[in-house]
Amino acid sequence: MVKTELLFIQDSYLREAATTVVQVIDNAVVLAETIFYPEGGGQPSDTGRLDTAKGTAMVIQVSKQGNRILHHLEGPLPAVGDEVFMKLDWDRRYAYMRMHTAQHIVSRVVYDKYKAQTAGNQIRDEYSHIDFAPATFQSSDLPGIENTANEIIEQDLPVIIEIIPREELAERMGPDRSDLTKLPSSVKQVRLVRVGEYDAYPCAGTHVNATGELGKLHITKRKSKGKGTIRITYELDKPDKG
C-alpha cells in the first residue's frame, strides 16, 4: 500500500511544495508527499490547491484511508506520475494551528486544577471546544482556568515537536496522564508536542512555534454533556502574525 510522507509532521509552516501523484482513486489523488493535514484527532482537514500541467485543481478535503492520504479534488485530475505543486489555504491552516496549541494548554490547566482528563475536542477556525471527563468544575471556575491559560500563553513558551519511542511516553508525560492502551501496538514511535516545560502530550496535529502567537484566550461557555462530562468552548483574539 502506498504511504504518503507527511511533511507537516516536522514543519507546520510549510505552505507550498512540489510532489508527484502516485495513485488516482475516483476524484482523489494520493501524493508521494503532502503538506495537507488529513481530518482526524478533532482537527478538520486542510484545503488548498494543486497546480498541474492540466490546470489548477482545488483540494476540498483530505482524508485518511489506511496509510494512504486521499486529496479530494475539484478541477482537472492529474495522472499517476504527474508532478504537481501544492499550495495551502494558509489562513485556515494557521487558525487551526493556533486553536490546537491552545487546546493543549487549556487541557493541561484543567487537568492540573481539577484532575479532569480530556475526553475529546473539536478544532474550528473561529472557536473550538474541549470535553473533559470525569469533571465537576463549575462556571464560577472558568475565569481561573482562563487566567492561568493566558499566563502560560504570555510566557511565549516554545512549542517543540519530538519523535520518541513509545516506551518513553509515560516518563515524558507522567504515568497519570499517559495511557498506552489508546495507542495501537503497531505504533513504535510517538510524536510528542511539548509546550516549553509546562506540558507534553502525543499529538499528530499542527501547532504554532511559540505560545505568544496565540494572543488572548477567552473561555465563552461551559456546558454539561452528561455522565460527568463538561464541555468548554473557547476563542482566540485575531493573530498579529502568521
N, C-alpha and C positions, 0 to 999 in steps of 0.2 A: 504494500500500500504506500502511496506517495505521502511523504511527510514534509510539510512546509516549514522552512526556517522562520522563526518568529523574531523579526528584527526589533520589535518594540520591547522585548524582554529585557534588554540592556539599555535601550535608548528610547524613552517615551517621547522625546522631542524630535525624532526623525520624521520629517514632514513629507519627503518625497524620495523615491529611489527607483532604479531600474531593476527589472527581473524578467523571467521567462515563463510563459504558460506551459505547464506540464500536463494538464488534463482539462477537458471540457465536458461538463455534465449539464445537459439541458441549457439553461440560460446562465450558468455559473461556470467560473473557471477556478482551477487550482493553480497556484503560482509556486515557483521554486522558493521564493522568499516573500514575506509580506510585512508591510508597515501597519496593516489594518488589524485592529483588535476584534476578534470574533465575540459575539454576545456570550456572556457567561459570568458567573460569580456576582450577579447583581448589577453588572455594568453592561449597558447596551453596546451594540457593535459600532465601530467607526463607519463613516461613509466617506465618499470622495470620488475619484475618477481614475480611469486607466486611459492613457493616451497610447494609441496603437497606430500602425500603418494604415488601418482601415478607418480611423477616426477616433473620437472620444466616446468611451462608454462610462456611464455613471455607475459607481458602486453604491447600491441602495441598501445592501445588507451583507453582513459577513457572519457565517455560521460554521460550527464545527461538525464534522462527520468522521468520527474516529480520529485518526491522525491528520486527516485532510481538513483544510480550511477552504470553504466554498465562498467565493466572491460573487454574489448575485448581481447581475448587470442589467442595465437598460441602455441599449445602444448597440453598435456593431460588435459582434462577438469575435474575438481573436481566435486563432487556431493554435493547436499544440505546436510548440517550438517558436511561436512569435515572441519577439521582445516587446515589452510594454513598459510604460513609465507610470508609476503610482504617485498619486497626489492626495493627501488627506484633506478632509474638511477640518482645518486646524482649530477653528473656534469651537466646534463641537467637541473635538478630542481634548482640548485644553480645559474646557469646562468639566469634563469627566475626570481628568487628572486631578483637578483641584478638589472636586467633590469626594473622590475616592480617598485621597490623602486625609481630608477632613474626617471621613468616616473612621479611619484608623484611630485618629486622635480621640474623637468622641467615644468610641468603643472602649478605649483604654481608660478614659476618665471615669466612665460609668462602672467599669469593672473595678477600678481602684476604690471608688467611693461605696459601691453597693454590691460588689461581687456578682453582678449580673452579666452573664455571657451574651455575646452577640449571636442571635439565632438566625439572622438574615438581614439583608439590606437591599435597597434598590437605588441605584445612582441615576440621577437625571441632571440636565444642564441647569435648570433654574432652582430646583430644590431636590432633596434626597431624604430618605428615611432609613432608620435602623430599628430592627426588632430585637428586644432584649428578653431573655428568659433563663431561669425564673427571676422575676423582677418585682419589686414592691415600692420603688420610689414614686413620689407624688409630684404634682405640678409645681408645688412650692419648692421642690428641689431643682427645678430646671435652671434658675438663674445661677446657682452654684456650679452646675455642670457647664453651662455656657461660659462663665467667667474663667473656670480652670482651663477649658479648652482654648480660650483666647490667650491666656497666659502662655500656654505651650506654643501657640502659633506665633506670638510676638517675639519669642526667642529666636526665630529664624533658624530652627534646627535643620541640619542636613538630612535629606531622605536618601538612604543608601540601599541599593539592591545587591543582595548576595545570593549566590547559588551554593547551598550547603548539603552535605549528606543528611538524609532523614534522621539518622541516629543522633545528630547534634541538635535536633529541633527542641526537645524538652530542655536541654541545657541552655539554649539560647533564649527560649521564651519563658522558661519556668514550667515545671510539671503541672501546675494548677491551670495553666492556660493552653497547654498543648494536648491534643487528642489525636494520636496517630491512627486510631481506628477509622477516622474520616478520610485518610489517605489510602488509595489503593496500594496493595502490596507491591505492585509493579513500579511504583514511584520511588526511585532511589535517591534522586536529587530534588531538593526543595528550593523554591525561590522565596527568599526571606526579605521582607521590606522592613527596614529599620528607620524609625524616626528619632534621630540622634541616639541618645542612651535612654530615651523615655519609653520606647515601645519597639517590639519586634514581632512580626506576625507573617505567616506564609500567605502569599497572595500573587496571583498572576496578572493583576490589573495594572493599569498605567497610573503613574504618580508624578508629582512635581519634584524638583530637585531640593527644595527647601520650604519649610512651613511658612516663611514670610510671604510666599506667593499666594497664600490663601486669603489674605485680608481678614476682615472681621467676620466671625461666625455668629449666626443668630438662630437660636432654637425657637421655632414658631409654634410647635404643637406637641402635646403628649396625648396618646390615645391608648386605651386598654384594648388588646386584641384577644382577651380571654385566656384561660388556663395559665395565668401568671405571666403572660406576655405583654410587654409595653412597647409601643412604637413612639420613637422620637423623630420629628421632622425638623430639618434644619436648612438654612440658606447661607450663602456667602455673598459678601459685597462684590461688586464687579471688579475684575482684575485690573491692576495698574500696569502689569507687564505680562508678557507671554510670547 
